Amino acid sequence: MECDFLIIGSGIAGLSFALRVAALGSVIVVTKKNDVDSATNLAQGGIAAVLSKSDSPQEHIEDTLLSGAGLCDEDIVELVVRNGPARVRDLIALGVDFVKDAQDSSGLNLGQEGGHSRRRVAHANDFTGREIERALLEKIKQYPQIRILENHTAVDLLMIDGATEDRRYCAGAYVLDDKMIVEIYKAKVTTLCTGGTGKVYLYTTNPDIATGDGLAMAFRAGAVMANMEFMQFHPTCLYHPKAKNFLISEAVRGEGAILVDEKGQPFMHKYDSRKELATRDAVARAIDQELKESGADCVFLDITHKDKNFIKNRFPTIYARCLEYGIDITREYIPVVPAAHYMCGGVQTDSWGKTSLDGLMALGETACTGLHGGNRLASNSLLEAVVFAERAYEYCVHHWPQISQKKLPAIEPWRAGEAKVLNEEILINHNWDLIRRIMWNYVGIVRSIKRLQLAKKQMEAIFQEIEQHYRDYFVTPNMIELRNIAHVSLLIIQSALSRKESRGLHYLVEYPKTKAVFAHDTRFRRKKDGIMAEIEIC
């Protein structure tokens, strides 16, 4: 299989980039499940941009910088914020049906979420991601030069040796197809849009596909990684034994919901003057502290003081889902707990979406662009995805004469050697469960050096066992995902151990203060001998 552009992942970043580069050449989008299985499809809140006359780019920039805890790249923040309105208009032109409001100067009904000083979140009620995904997929059907291959799992990147060690370049990927055969997919430009890594943790708002595949593949290939210690925990995931990864949008608090304990008493005033509209790191830590002090299983969101019809119309998905579990949010509190939500670190890229490896780009949650710093501002993720999809396209247009002339090298076929069929899935399931529990218990919202060191020791042993399985058996989608979450878990632990301070989403009990000496990214790449991450500080 050969193409000009190989895109791994079918969320908003991958599909937006595919639509643009289709004007240049052939495009293959590889997605390991169905085309709609992505974190984008679960996004409830919306996309933040300066769309109203009552708002300003400077205010959005300041909100983003404040949320990012001193680690945002200010040039990137300004670039994204100032390009945001045009990208939202692009989505509207594609057919995304944001909720309208003729009374607002933007013509849209803009929501407000934690950390934002203004109403600036364009939304489609509480199913914005699903609406964006629908519009993008419908548009892609009009482009015969774009192929979407479902149930295809990327195994590893194709790395070709250059003149020097630092000049190795990416020429595509090995991909496990829907017939369980590993095929070679060669491309002039390979783009990782695989989303996040929430499934590393026991409790997450992410879809099952969020196993950090792009992060692990990029690391194994030798790309520079950054800020992997900054895992954002969404403060309000529905707490119910039958509910799976269903978050209660930040927009619910933006519309006036109050966090209360099991006695119905508000508590956010004890932790932050912004109360329920504090940034996610502050709210998640406050809830974590309340639960530890009280021993309760959850806290509650109270929006019962709002008009019943307003709640139903503004949050139809949340209302309907909670009702399925016997919770009428117009009359009852919503039980919530924090859950792993968004990786603010990732594969380090420049302002064009390029990684440190020639031929490889990264977009969306997979990338660490410098926008989010130590804590992502709510609804800046969809914004980042569309802005950088456009930036990456602009780079490809400018360099197309050189890119189009690339000669794709001959690649050795995948060799299974003496591998056997894995007949016992318990070998995978047991380690999967162990990893997620270790990460939740030892590398969660509040961390300690002792717990991180214990996690590292246990994870290294598990990782060695998984690598042995990987060599002994034919690869399967489950095996690939297990190997990837093991790699990503170690990267998070290594990064967390290297940052001896508390900043943004990273809270270390031995070092509760923020230190100026750590006001930089945590950068690292794979050691030449293979397994562990070598930390190299910027």
Stockholm file with secondary structure:
# STOCKHOLM 1.0

chainA/1-538         MECDFLIIGSGIAGLSFALRVAALGSVIVVTKKNDVDSATNLAQGGIAAVLSKSDSPQEHIEDTLLSGAGLCDEDIVELVVRNGPARVRDLIALGVDFVKDAQDSSGLNLGQEGGHSRRRVAHANDFTGREIERALLEKIKQYPQIRILENHTAVDLLMIDGATEDRRYCAGAYVLDDKMIVEIYKAKVTTLCTGGTGKVYLYTTNPDIATGDGLAMAFRAGAVMANMEFMQFHPTCLYHPKAKNFLISEAVRGEGAILVDEKGQPFMHKYDSRKELATRDAVARAIDQELKESGADCVFLDITHKDKNFIKNRFPTIYARCLEYGIDITREYIPVVPAAHYMCGGVQTDSWGKTSLDGLMALGETACTGLHGGNRLASNSLLEAVVFAERAYEYCVHHWPQISQKKLPAIEPWRAGEAKVLNEEILINHNWDLIRRIMWNYVGIVRSIKRLQLAKKQMEAIFQEIEQHYRDYFVTPNMIELRNIAHVSLLIIQSALSRKESRGLHYLVEYPKTKAVFAHDTRFRRKKDGIMAEIEIC
#=GR chainA/1-538 SS CEEEEEEECCSHHHHHHHHHHTTTSCEEEECSSCTTCSHHHHCCSCEECCCSTTCCHHHHHHHHHHHTTTCSCHHHHHHHHHHHHHHHHHHHHHTCCCCBCTTSTTSBCEECCTTCSSCCEECSTTCHHHHHHHHHHHHHTTCTTEEEETTCEEEEEEEECCSSGGGCEEEEEEEECTTSCEEEEEEEEEEECCCCCGGGSSSBSSCTTCSCHHHHHHHHHTCCEECTTCEEEEEEEECCTTCCSCBCCHHHHHTTCEEECTTSCBCGGGTCTTGGGSCHHHHHHHHHHHHHHHCCSCEEEECTTSCHHHHHHHCHHHHHHHHHTTCCTTTSCEEEEEEEEEESCEEECCTTSBCSSBTEEECGGGEECSSSTTSCCTTCHHHHHHHHHHHHHHHHHHTHHHHHTCCCCCCCCCCCTTCBCCCCTHHHHHHHHHHHHHHHHHSSSEECHHHHHHHHHHHHHHHHHHHHHHHHBCCCHHHHHHHHHHHHHHHHHHHHHHCCSCBTTBEETTBCSCCGGGCSCEEEEECTTSSSEEEEEC
#=GC SS_cons         CEEEEEEECCSHHHHHHHHHHTTTSCEEEECSSCTTCSHHHHCCSCEECCCSTTCCHHHHHHHHHHHTTTCSCHHHHHHHHHHHHHHHHHHHHHTCCCCBCTTSTTSBCEECCTTCSSCCEECSTTCHHHHHHHHHHHHHTTCTTEEEETTCEEEEEEEECCSSGGGCEEEEEEEECTTSCEEEEEEEEEEECCCCCGGGSSSBSSCTTCSCHHHHHHHHHTCCEECTTCEEEEEEEECCTTCCSCBCCHHHHHTTCEEECTTSCBCGGGTCTTGGGSCHHHHHHHHHHHHHHHCCSCEEEECTTSCHHHHHHHCHHHHHHHHHTTCCTTTSCEEEEEEEEEESCEEECCTTSBCSSBTEEECGGGEECSSSTTSCCTTCHHHHHHHHHHHHHHHHHHTHHHHHTCCCCCCCCCCCTTCBCCCCTHHHHHHHHHHHHHHHHHSSSEECHHHHHHHHHHHHHHHHHHHHHHHHBCCCHHHHHHHHHHHHHHHHHHHHHHCCSCBTTBEETTBCSCCGGGCSCEEEEECTTSSSEEEEEC
//
